[in-house]
């Protein structure tokens, strides 16, 4: 006998990340879960075999173990852990048995590791303490890697942008730099310094060079990143050469096995979240796009095949994420593993290893041989889903207005209880329209992102989430059409889909809306335009575009790109589009959900909306603020906060629908 999904399922879910494949084709990964009693997360390393052996747990306890990397000879695994109750450090785990050995003792912790080709050294990205009062390259203290964090209550000098970051807060007191660590004795040498941040790094095949992604040093371009190549001798940088110039954002550089090429992801414009592949020819220094300009890449590691003639990556196309191979340098792309689902966390060995999930199937690890036809599920970390009510999902197209007098087909996900809503309700059930974030994004299928889908579906709701105009993965022209027209083009498309579902008899007259980030903007915008909406949940929204520009960690460049207006026109356009100025029209009971430490869509955005709506006094409204929670708290926030938010969301929607029926 199955049972319904509940908010408490947060404590059962396991999230897999950090896949890595050894030279012997063994898979290691990190598996994260929530501890109910401690109200925090833990993660452990697991070993998985693609040939059918049972997965084996490698590390235990309540610490966070993540980012595993196999040594070149597959004899040990380097990984990050806070097992000694401090910041994350690098540990080495022997594969023939034995306890992990702590390798680093960086005062501010480590965030990434990469083995040298010979296996005797590790590249480690770590934080160093700096003095923000100096405002120049010499701001890094001599003992920056050893100095402890400054007093959190000390004054915070802000002299460039960005000065804060979601999930971190004030950032001008630290820099992330690159270290080389001797695997045998742990000797640690800092090899980069200056007023910039190293985001990622990779060795050349001969171990003599390192490619890095790093921020720029100009105060007004610090959010931009470029690819550099460092010549290294005896753990000292002899020469540093910038390789990318035209791209505003360059990340995840990966060296080809023969040393001829570096492939990376990037976008041309600051504030543009859509990435494509780029290729550096190290013989000619030429940088060119790899593959079609319309080929969109999900951020993450790029994996070379062992033959060195192709690169594996996660492709975003028409709302789904698939594993793909692209030939180098020809740029011929072939999808290897697809379906109406989202693949993630890709690694390559003798075959593809990846995680996948959709609204009716939990995240698990899969394996598919290169050139093979069938994939194998090689994990069962979320077997508890088998005890839940079965759900049915349709991924289909809807005819909607294109905003120019014509029509266009829009893709949308429709989720219901398998067997029909009649199992839970005697009449046509209510519909929840859940707007995705972005707007240059697409529907997120992760269970952790919106577990209320499954909970409400089990209660007889239908869930709709659509990739309306402005969504990425459908080509640049489609996503660019929404710039400067937030809500004005995409809301009519959502309303047309709702009408079509009503005509088909799928749903009744009770309609609710919800969303987070840009989805929160859309939920607020829709209730300002449509009095007939029965209930709304607005999470971490953009409420006032003009104030968001000045209070968000990235608003000063992302809003400029998204709104696509001259400075002289920005105020007028921001006023026209912002839902804050529509709250006097709202007649929909509205619940606001907000993390108090959100720096992406700060709580002032929600407060403006809430105060405008509450002071108008036309309808019931509540606001819930979660201490310590940032913009990602619905996915990675304190477990009890996530459970509480899910309970409030579902209870609010159910009570509002009942009161209106």
SULBELGI-V552549 format. One record per residue. N is the residue number from 1. RES is the residue in one small letter. SS is DSSP state (2 for helix, 1 for strand, 0 for the rest). PHI is phi in whole degrees, -180 to 180 (999 if undefined). Layout:
n: (N | N)
res: (RES | RES)
ss: (SS | SS)
phi: (PHI | PHI)
//
This chain:
n: (1 | 2 | 3 | 4 | 5 | 6 | 7 | 8 | 9 | 10 | 11 | 12 | 13 | 14 | 15 | 16 | 17 | 18 | 19 | 20 | 21 | 22 | 23 | 24 | 25 | 26 | 27 | 28 | 29 | 30 | 31 | 32 | 33 | 34 | 35 | 36 | 37 | 38 | 39 | 40 | 41 | 42 | 43 | 44 | 45 | 46 | 47 | 48 | 49 | 50 | 51 | 52 | 53 | 54 | 55 | 56 | 57 | 58 | 59 | 60 | 61 | 62 | 63 | 64 | 65 | 66 | 67 | 68 | 69 | 70 | 71 | 72 | 73 | 74 | 75 | 76 | 77 | 78 | 79 | 80 | 81 | 82 | 83 | 84 | 85 | 86 | 87 | 88 | 89 | 90 | 91 | 92 | 93 | 94 | 95 | 96 | 97 | 98 | 99 | 100 | 101 | 102 | 103 | 104 | 105 | 106 | 107 | 108 | 109 | 110 | 111 | 112 | 113 | 114 | 115 | 116 | 117 | 118 | 119 | 120 | 121 | 122 | 123 | 124 | 125 | 126 | 127 | 128 | 129 | 130 | 131 | 132 | 133 | 134 | 135 | 136 | 137 | 138 | 139 | 140 | 141 | 142 | 143 | 144 | 145 | 146 | 147 | 148 | 149 | 150 | 151 | 152 | 153 | 154 | 155 | 156 | 157 | 158 | 159 | 160 | 161 | 162 | 163 | 164 | 165 | 166 | 167 | 168 | 169 | 170 | 171 | 172 | 173 | 174 | 175 | 176 | 177 | 178 | 179 | 180 | 181 | 182 | 183 | 184 | 185 | 186 | 187 | 188 | 189 | 190 | 191 | 192 | 193 | 194 | 195 | 196 | 197 | 198 | 199 | 200 | 201 | 202 | 203 | 204 | 205 | 206 | 207 | 208 | 209 | 210 | 211 | 212 | 213 | 214 | 215 | 216 | 217 | 218 | 219 | 220 | 221 | 222 | 223 | 224 | 225 | 226 | 227 | 228 | 229 | 230 | 231 | 232 | 233 | 234 | 235 | 236 | 237 | 238 | 239 | 240 | 241 | 242 | 243 | 244 | 245 | 246 | 247 | 248 | 249 | 250 | 251 | 252 | 253 | 254 | 255 | 256 | 257 | 258 | 259 | 260 | 261 | 262 | 263 | 264 | 265 | 266 | 267 | 268 | 269 | 270 | 271 | 272 | 273 | 274 | 275 | 276 | 277 | 278 | 279 | 280 | 281 | 282 | 283 | 284 | 285 | 286 | 287 | 288 | 289 | 290 | 291 | 292 | 293 | 294 | 295 | 296 | 297 | 298 | 299 | 300 | 301 | 302 | 303 | 304 | 305 | 306 | 307 | 308 | 309 | 310 | 311 | 312 | 313 | 314 | 315 | 316 | 317 | 318 | 319 | 320 | 321 | 322 | 323 | 324 | 325 | 326 | 327 | 328 | 329 | 330 | 331 | 332 | 333 | 334 | 335 | 336 | 337 | 338 | 339 | 340 | 341 | 342 | 343 | 344 | 345 | 346 | 347 | 348 | 349 | 350 | 351 | 352 | 353 | 354 | 355 | 356 | 357 | 358 | 359 | 360 | 361 | 362 | 363 | 364 | 365 | 366 | 367 | 368 | 369 | 370 | 371 | 372 | 373 | 374 | 375 | 376 | 377 | 378 | 379 | 380 | 381 | 382 | 383 | 384 | 385 | 386 | 387 | 388 | 389 | 390 | 391 | 392 | 393 | 394 | 395 | 396 | 397 | 398 | 399 | 400 | 401 | 402 | 403 | 404 | 405 | 406 | 407 | 408 | 409 | 410 | 411 | 412 | 413 | 414 | 415 | 416 | 417 | 418 | 419 | 420 | 421 | 422 | 423 | 424 | 425 | 426 | 427 | 428 | 429 | 430 | 431 | 432 | 433 | 434 | 435 | 436 | 437 | 438 | 439 | 440 | 441 | 442 | 443 | 444 | 445 | 446 | 447 | 448 | 449 | 450 | 451 | 452 | 453 | 454 | 455 | 456 | 457 | 458 | 459 | 460 | 461 | 462 | 463 | 464 | 465 | 466 | 467 | 468 | 469 | 470 | 471 | 472 | 473 | 474 | 475 | 476 | 477 | 478 | 479 | 480 | 481 | 482 | 483 | 484 | 485 | 486 | 487 | 488 | 489 | 490 | 491 | 492 | 493 | 494 | 495 | 496 | 497 | 498 | 499 | 500 | 501 | 502 | 503 | 504 | 505 | 506 | 507 | 508 | 509 | 510 | 511 | 512 | 513 | 514 | 515 | 516 | 517 | 518 | 519 | 520 | 521 | 522 | 523 | 524 | 525 | 526 | 527 | 528 | 529 | 530 | 531 | 532 | 533 | 534 | 535 | 536 | 537 | 538 | 539 | 540 | 541 | 542 | 543 | 544 | 545 | 546 | 547 | 548 | 549 | 550 | 551 | 552 | 553 | 554 | 555 | 556 | 557 | 558 | 559 | 560 | 561 | 562 | 563 | 564 | 565 | 566 | 567 | 568 | 569 | 570 | 571 | 572 | 573 | 574 | 575 | 576 | 577 | 578 | 579 | 580 | 581 | 582 | 583 | 584 | 585 | 586 | 587 | 588 | 589 | 590 | 591 | 592 | 593 | 594 | 595 | 596 | 597 | 598 | 599 | 600 | 601 | 602 | 603 | 604 | 605 | 606 | 607 | 608 | 609 | 610 | 611 | 612 | 613 | 614 | 615 | 616 | 617 | 618 | 619 | 620 | 621 | 622 | 623 | 624 | 625 | 626 | 627 | 628 | 629 | 630 | 631 | 632 | 633 | 634 | 635 | 636 | 637 | 638 | 639 | 640 | 641 | 642 | 643 | 644 | 645 | 646 | 647 | 648 | 649 | 650 | 651 | 652 | 653 | 654 | 655 | 656 | 657 | 658 | 659 | 660 | 661)
res: (x | x | x | x | x | x | x | x | x | x | x | x | x | x | x | x | x | x | x | x | x | x | x | x | x | x | x | x | x | x | x | x | x | x | x | x | x | x | x | x | x | x | x | x | x | x | x | x | x | x | x | x | x | x | x | x | x | x | x | x | x | x | x | x | x | x | x | x | x | x | x | x | x | x | x | x | x | x | x | x | x | x | x | x | x | x | x | x | x | x | x | x | x | x | x | x | x | x | x | x | x | x | x | x | x | x | x | x | x | x | x | x | x | x | x | x | x | x | x | x | x | x | x | x | x | x | x | x | x | x | x | x | x | x | x | x | x | x | x | x | x | x | x | x | x | x | x | x | x | x | x | x | x | x | x | x | x | x | x | x | x | x | x | x | x | x | x | x | x | x | x | x | x | x | x | x | x | x | x | x | x | x | x | x | x | x | x | x | x | x | x | x | x | x | x | x | x | x | x | x | x | x | x | x | x | x | x | x | x | x | x | x | x | x | x | x | x | x | x | x | x | x | x | x | x | x | x | x | x | x | x | x | x | x | x | x | x | x | x | x | x | x | x | x | x | x | x | x | x | x | x | x | x | x | x | x | x | x | x | x | x | x | x | x | x | x | x | x | x | x | x | x | x | x | x | x | x | x | x | x | x | x | x | x | x | x | x | x | x | x | x | x | x | x | x | x | x | x | x | x | x | x | x | x | x | x | x | x | x | x | x | x | x | x | x | x | x | x | x | x | x | x | x | x | x | x | x | x | x | x | x | x | x | x | x | x | x | x | x | x | x | x | x | x | x | x | x | x | x | x | x | x | x | x | x | x | x | x | x | x | x | x | x | x | x | x | x | x | x | x | x | x | x | x | x | x | x | x | x | x | x | x | x | x | x | x | x | x | x | x | x | x | x | x | x | x | x | x | x | x | x | x | x | x | x | x | x | x | x | x | x | x | x | x | x | x | x | x | x | x | x | x | x | x | x | x | x | x | x | x | x | x | x | x | x | x | x | x | x | x | x | x | x | x | x | x | x | x | x | x | x | x | x | x | x | x | x | x | x | x | x | x | x | x | x | x | x | x | x | x | x | x | x | x | x | x | x | x | x | x | x | x | x | x | x | x | x | x | x | x | x | x | x | x | x | x | x | x | x | x | x | x | x | x | x | x | x | x | x | x | x | x | x | x | x | x | x | x | x | x | x | x | x | x | x | x | x | x | x | x | x | x | x | x | x | x | x | x | x | x | x | x | x | x | x | x | x | x | x | x | x | x | x | x | x | x | x | x | x | x | x | x | x | x | x | x | x | x | x | x | x | x | x | x | x | x | x | x | x | x | x | x | x | x | x | x | x | x | x | x | x | x | x | x | x | x | x | x | x | x | x | x | x | x | x | x | x | x | x | x | x | x | x | x | x | x | x | x | x | x | x | x | x | x | x | x | x | x | x | x | x | x | x | x | x | x | x | x | x | x | x | x | x | x | x | x | x | x | x | x | x | x | x | x | x | x | x | x | x | x | x)
ss: (0 | 0 | 1 | 0 | 0 | 0 | 2 | 2 | 2 | 2 | 2 | 0 | 0 | 0 | 1 | 1 | 1 | 1 | 1 | 1 | 1 | 0 | 0 | 0 | 0 | 1 | 1 | 1 | 1 | 1 | 1 | 1 | 1 | 1 | 1 | 0 | 0 | 0 | 0 | 1 | 1 | 1 | 1 | 1 | 1 | 1 | 1 | 1 | 1 | 0 | 0 | 0 | 0 | 0 | 0 | 1 | 1 | 0 | 0 | 0 | 0 | 0 | 0 | 1 | 1 | 1 | 1 | 1 | 1 | 1 | 0 | 0 | 0 | 0 | 0 | 1 | 1 | 1 | 1 | 1 | 1 | 0 | 0 | 0 | 0 | 0 | 0 | 0 | 1 | 1 | 1 | 1 | 1 | 1 | 0 | 0 | 0 | 0 | 0 | 0 | 1 | 1 | 0 | 0 | 0 | 0 | 0 | 0 | 0 | 1 | 1 | 1 | 1 | 1 | 1 | 0 | 0 | 0 | 0 | 0 | 1 | 1 | 1 | 1 | 1 | 1 | 1 | 1 | 1 | 1 | 0 | 0 | 0 | 0 | 0 | 0 | 2 | 2 | 2 | 1 | 0 | 0 | 0 | 0 | 0 | 0 | 0 | 0 | 0 | 0 | 0 | 0 | 0 | 0 | 0 | 0 | 0 | 0 | 0 | 0 | 0 | 0 | 0 | 1 | 1 | 0 | 0 | 0 | 1 | 1 | 0 | 0 | 0 | 1 | 1 | 1 | 1 | 1 | 1 | 1 | 1 | 1 | 0 | 0 | 0 | 0 | 0 | 1 | 1 | 1 | 0 | 0 | 0 | 0 | 0 | 0 | 0 | 1 | 1 | 1 | 1 | 1 | 1 | 0 | 0 | 0 | 0 | 0 | 1 | 1 | 1 | 1 | 1 | 1 | 1 | 0 | 0 | 0 | 2 | 2 | 2 | 0 | 0 | 0 | 1 | 1 | 1 | 1 | 1 | 1 | 1 | 1 | 1 | 0 | 0 | 1 | 1 | 1 | 1 | 1 | 1 | 1 | 0 | 0 | 0 | 0 | 0 | 0 | 1 | 1 | 1 | 1 | 1 | 1 | 1 | 0 | 0 | 0 | 0 | 0 | 1 | 1 | 1 | 1 | 1 | 1 | 1 | 0 | 0 | 0 | 0 | 0 | 0 | 0 | 1 | 1 | 1 | 1 | 1 | 1 | 1 | 0 | 0 | 0 | 0 | 1 | 1 | 1 | 1 | 0 | 0 | 0 | 0 | 0 | 0 | 1 | 1 | 0 | 0 | 0 | 0 | 0 | 1 | 1 | 0 | 0 | 0 | 0 | 0 | 1 | 1 | 1 | 1 | 1 | 1 | 1 | 1 | 0 | 0 | 1 | 1 | 1 | 1 | 1 | 1 | 1 | 1 | 0 | 0 | 0 | 0 | 0 | 1 | 1 | 1 | 1 | 1 | 0 | 0 | 0 | 0 | 1 | 1 | 1 | 1 | 1 | 1 | 1 | 0 | 0 | 1 | 1 | 1 | 1 | 1 | 1 | 1 | 1 | 0 | 0 | 1 | 1 | 1 | 1 | 1 | 1 | 1 | 1 | 1 | 0 | 0 | 0 | 0 | 0 | 0 | 1 | 1 | 0 | 0 | 0 | 0 | 0 | 2 | 2 | 2 | 2 | 2 | 1 | 0 | 0 | 1 | 1 | 1 | 1 | 1 | 1 | 1 | 1 | 1 | 1 | 1 | 0 | 0 | 0 | 0 | 0 | 1 | 1 | 1 | 1 | 1 | 1 | 1 | 1 | 1 | 1 | 1 | 0 | 0 | 0 | 2 | 2 | 2 | 0 | 0 | 0 | 0 | 0 | 0 | 0 | 1 | 1 | 1 | 1 | 1 | 0 | 0 | 0 | 0 | 0 | 0 | 0 | 0 | 0 | 0 | 0 | 0 | 0 | 0 | 0 | 0 | 2 | 2 | 2 | 2 | 2 | 2 | 2 | 0 | 0 | 0 | 1 | 1 | 1 | 1 | 1 | 1 | 0 | 0 | 0 | 0 | 0 | 0 | 0 | 0 | 2 | 2 | 2 | 2 | 2 | 0 | 0 | 0 | 0 | 0 | 0 | 0 | 0 | 0 | 2 | 2 | 2 | 2 | 2 | 2 | 2 | 2 | 2 | 2 | 2 | 2 | 2 | 2 | 0 | 0 | 0 | 0 | 0 | 0 | 0 | 1 | 1 | 1 | 1 | 1 | 1 | 1 | 2 | 2 | 2 | 2 | 2 | 2 | 2 | 2 | 2 | 2 | 2 | 2 | 0 | 0 | 0 | 0 | 0 | 1 | 1 | 1 | 1 | 1 | 1 | 1 | 0 | 0 | 0 | 2 | 2 | 2 | 2 | 2 | 2 | 2 | 0 | 0 | 0 | 2 | 2 | 2 | 2 | 2 | 2 | 2 | 2 | 2 | 0 | 0 | 0 | 2 | 2 | 2 | 2 | 2 | 2 | 2 | 2 | 2 | 2 | 2 | 0 | 2 | 2 | 2 | 2 | 2 | 2 | 2 | 0 | 0 | 0 | 1 | 1 | 1 | 1 | 1 | 1 | 1 | 0 | 0 | 0 | 0 | 0 | 0 | 0 | 2 | 2 | 2 | 2 | 2 | 2 | 2 | 2 | 2 | 2 | 2 | 2 | 2 | 2 | 0 | 0 | 0 | 0 | 1 | 1 | 1 | 1 | 1 | 1 | 0 | 0 | 0 | 0 | 0 | 0 | 2 | 2 | 2 | 2 | 0 | 0 | 2 | 2 | 2 | 2 | 2 | 2 | 2 | 2 | 2 | 2 | 2 | 2 | 2 | 2 | 2 | 2 | 2 | 2 | 2 | 2 | 2 | 2 | 0)
phi: (999 | -85 | -133 | -74 | -65 | -137 | -58 | -65 | -65 | -53 | -79 | -97 | -65 | -119 | -114 | -98 | -150 | 65 | -62 | -147 | -114 | -83 | -63 | -98 | 69 | -93 | -108 | -119 | -153 | -108 | -123 | -106 | -140 | -109 | -96 | -64 | -69 | -85 | 54 | -153 | -103 | -133 | -147 | -129 | -89 | -129 | -106 | -126 | -105 | -70 | -97 | 113 | -66 | -67 | -57 | -126 | -76 | -104 | -126 | -135 | 108 | -103 | -80 | -102 | -107 | -149 | 58 | -68 | -137 | -70 | -71 | -56 | -94 | 63 | -90 | -153 | -123 | -91 | -154 | -103 | -154 | -108 | -62 | -98 | 64 | -126 | -74 | -66 | -125 | -86 | -122 | -116 | -115 | -70 | -87 | -97 | 107 | 115 | -86 | -63 | -116 | -72 | -103 | -115 | -140 | -72 | -60 | -103 | 89 | -117 | -130 | -163 | -139 | -146 | -75 | -74 | -58 | -87 | 78 | -102 | -140 | -128 | -84 | -132 | -93 | -137 | -91 | -123 | -82 | -129 | -104 | -65 | -71 | -87 | 58 | -154 | -59 | -77 | -71 | -75 | -68 | -59 | -106 | -57 | -75 | -105 | -66 | -78 | -63 | -67 | -57 | -63 | -94 | -74 | -58 | -112 | -78 | -119 | -133 | -153 | -111 | -78 | -105 | -145 | -147 | -59 | 89 | -124 | 89 | -62 | -120 | -80 | -97 | -141 | -136 | -100 | -132 | -104 | -126 | -111 | -120 | -73 | -69 | -78 | -115 | 77 | -58 | -118 | -124 | -80 | -113 | -126 | -157 | 129 | -86 | -155 | -121 | -89 | -93 | -156 | -155 | -154 | -77 | -76 | -59 | -91 | 75 | -96 | -136 | -136 | -102 | -134 | -104 | -141 | -75 | -83 | -98 | -66 | -55 | -90 | -128 | -66 | -80 | -88 | -131 | -132 | -95 | -124 | -118 | -107 | -86 | -119 | -139 | 53 | 62 | -124 | -84 | -86 | -157 | -126 | -128 | -77 | -109 | -113 | -131 | -81 | -84 | -77 | -134 | -129 | -149 | 52 | -67 | -142 | -87 | -69 | -58 | -91 | 80 | -82 | -127 | -125 | -107 | -150 | -107 | -178 | -132 | -79 | -111 | -65 | 92 | -87 | -82 | -87 | -111 | -129 | -91 | -130 | -131 | -105 | -90 | -74 | -81 | -105 | 67 | -77 | -117 | -142 | -67 | -108 | 84 | -66 | -63 | -84 | -75 | -102 | -115 | -79 | -54 | 155 | -64 | -103 | -116 | -76 | -69 | -66 | -76 | 80 | -102 | -149 | -123 | -94 | -159 | -98 | -101 | -104 | -147 | 51 | 84 | -122 | -113 | -128 | -86 | -139 | -118 | -128 | -77 | -123 | -97 | -66 | 82 | -84 | -106 | -136 | -77 | -101 | -137 | -139 | 128 | -81 | -162 | -118 | -94 | -156 | 49 | -84 | -142 | -127 | -135 | -73 | -155 | -85 | -122 | -157 | -100 | -151 | -159 | -148 | -63 | -114 | -137 | -76 | -68 | -143 | -98 | -128 | -130 | -144 | -66 | -64 | 89 | -82 | -101 | -107 | -100 | -119 | -83 | -116 | -144 | -143 | -69 | -117 | -64 | -61 | -60 | -64 | -95 | -102 | -55 | -79 | -114 | -122 | -126 | -117 | -111 | -140 | -103 | -128 | -83 | -136 | -70 | -95 | 82 | -130 | 91 | -115 | -131 | -153 | -85 | -123 | -84 | -149 | -98 | -122 | -115 | -143 | -67 | -64 | 96 | 99 | -70 | -61 | -65 | -116 | -134 | -82 | -119 | -59 | -77 | -73 | -116 | -105 | -93 | -106 | -82 | -81 | -80 | 125 | -77 | -79 | -145 | -157 | -59 | -88 | -95 | -66 | -59 | -66 | -74 | -157 | -65 | -65 | -55 | -67 | -63 | -70 | -60 | -67 | -93 | 98 | -85 | -105 | -110 | -121 | -140 | -121 | -97 | -74 | -53 | 104 | -68 | -88 | 81 | -120 | 101 | -61 | -61 | -65 | -74 | -69 | -63 | -88 | -61 | 78 | -136 | -52 | 81 | -73 | -99 | -84 | -61 | -58 | -70 | -61 | -64 | -66 | -67 | -58 | -61 | -66 | -66 | -68 | -62 | -75 | 80 | -75 | -134 | -98 | -92 | -85 | -123 | -122 | -131 | -156 | 168 | -125 | 65 | -63 | -62 | -67 | -56 | -66 | -63 | -68 | -63 | -67 | -74 | -76 | -107 | -128 | -70 | -84 | -68 | -81 | -160 | -145 | -126 | -113 | -115 | 41 | -89 | -88 | -105 | -126 | -60 | -68 | -74 | -62 | -53 | -97 | -118 | -76 | -64 | -125 | -62 | -66 | -116 | -72 | -68 | -60 | -70 | -69 | -81 | 55 | -133 | -66 | -57 | -69 | -106 | -62 | -59 | -64 | -70 | -61 | -65 | -65 | -91 | -71 | -68 | -52 | -88 | -108 | -64 | -64 | -89 | -77 | -126 | -104 | -57 | -132 | -107 | -106 | -120 | -152 | -82 | -74 | -106 | -70 | -104 | -84 | -125 | -57 | -62 | -61 | -65 | -68 | -61 | -59 | -63 | -63 | -65 | -61 | -73 | -67 | -70 | -68 | 69 | -91 | -159 | -67 | -150 | -138 | -129 | -119 | -108 | -109 | -60 | 75 | -90 | -106 | -68 | -101 | -66 | -67 | -103 | -131 | -72 | -52 | -53 | -65 | -66 | -64 | -63 | -61 | -63 | -62 | -62 | -66 | -60 | -68 | -66 | -62 | -64 | -63 | -68 | -67 | -66 | -63 | -69 | -92 | -84)
//
